[in-house]
Amino acid sequence: MSYIKLHRRLKRWEWYQSSETVHVFIHLLLSANYKPKKWKGIEIKRGELITGRHKLSEATGISEMKIRSCLKHLQLTNEITRKTTKHYTHLTVCNYEKYQG
C-alpha cells in the first residue's frame, strides 16, 4: 500500500479556493511515479507521469477545458512543468521531494 502526504499549509495555497485545481493537483500527486520506471523507452522519474487532458478528465470528472485551465494555473505558479507532444503530456511535479520526501 502506498500513500501521499498532504501538508496543512495546502489550505494557505493560492489555488486552494479553486476546488478543481486542488483536485487536479492532488490527482497528480497520487498518480506521479514514486520510483523511476520506463514507459515506451522514456525514463519517467520519481515525481513525473505521462498523461493527457482526456485521460485526466476521465479520471477526475473535470472537463478537458477546465483541466487545461488547471494545468495552466499549476504551471504558472511552478507547481508543475509539462512537455506536450501530439500523443501525450509528460508532467513533472516540481518539488515532489518536498511534498513526498
N, C-alpha and C positions, 0 to 999 in steps of 0.2 A: 504494500500500500504506500502511495506517495501523497504528499500534501504540499500546499504552498503556505507561505507566511504572509499575513496582511498586517501591516503596522497601523496603529491607531491614527497616525498622522495623515493617513489617507483622507480622513474627514476634513483636513485643512487644505487639501489639494485643490488647485484652482478649477479642476473639472469635476469636482465631487458632486455638484448640483446638476450636472448633465448625466442623468442615470444611464443613458445609452453609452456614453463614453466610458463611464466606470465599468459597465457591463462588458464592453469590448476589451478594456484593459485587463480586467480580471480573467476573461476568457483567454487572452494572450498569455498571461502568466500561467494559467492552468495547462495551456497547450504547448508552450515552449519546451524544447528539449531540456531535460535536466542532466543529460550526459550526451557527449558528442556521438553522432552517427552519420552514416552516408545515406543519401537519397538520390537515386539516378546519377551516381557519380559525383554528386555535390556534397561537400562536407557541411553538415549542419551542426554548428557548435552549441554548447550549453547556452540557453537564453535565446535561441533562434528557432524559427519554424518556417515551413513552406505552406502557403495557403493562398487564398484568393477571396475577393469580395463575395462571390456567390457562396463559397464554402462557409465563410464567416456568417453570412446572412442565414444560411440553413441552420448552422449550429446555435445561433443566438436568438433567432426570430426577429432580427432587426433588418429593415430593408437595405438593399445594396446601396442606395443613395445615402442613407444615414450611416452605413458602415464607412463609406468614403469620407464623409464629414468627420466621423470619429477618428479615423486613421489620420486625417489632416490635423485634427486637434492634438493627437498624441505625438505626431511628428513635429509640429510647431513648437511644442514645449519639451522636445528632446526626450520623450518617454520611449519612443521607438525610432528606428531607421528602417527604410524599406527600399528594396531593389525590385523593380517590376519588369517582368517580361510579358509577352503576349499569352503565356501559358500559366504563369504562377507569380506570386509575390513572395519574396524572401524577406521576412521581418526579423529584426533584432530588437529585443527588449533592452534598451540602454540601462545600465546599472543593474542588470539582472542579479549580479552577485550581492549588491547592496540589499535588494529585495529578498533574495532567497539564499544568501550566504550563511 
